[in-house]
């Protein structure tokens, strides 16, 4: 076999090996990204060490659904120092769940659920706003986070 052919084959097989390695790294990375929330939640908080509250954005209010099925509109009441897992989505258009005082902002997109961990140690009342223009009455989308205890 002539020298040029050997270099050609080495280049082809070397490139294939590199691309195979990159494909493997990408697959492992995407799996980790897709399962991060599940593993991180279990590792950091165990099972049952928190309360799950579903948050629905809709024109022009926020709906909060507690584990016992109770729903409140524009008012989220939590206990000081307790850990909460907020599962956020939208029922109509894109909204953005925003608590300026706590530095929290999560988008609420129809058809997608986003997980937000929340623990507030200072009692008080915090404003919940929509930071994404969602229609003509966007200014009405105001809610309160009430931290008791």
Secondary structure, DSSP 8 states (H G I E B T S, - for coil): --HHHHHHHHHHHHHHHHHHHHHHHHHHHHHHHHHHHHHHHHHHHTTTSSEEEEEEEETTEEEEE-TTS-EEESEEEEETT--EEEEEEESSS-EEEEEGGGTEEEEE-BT--EEEEE---S-EEEEEEE-S--STTGGG-EEEEEEE-
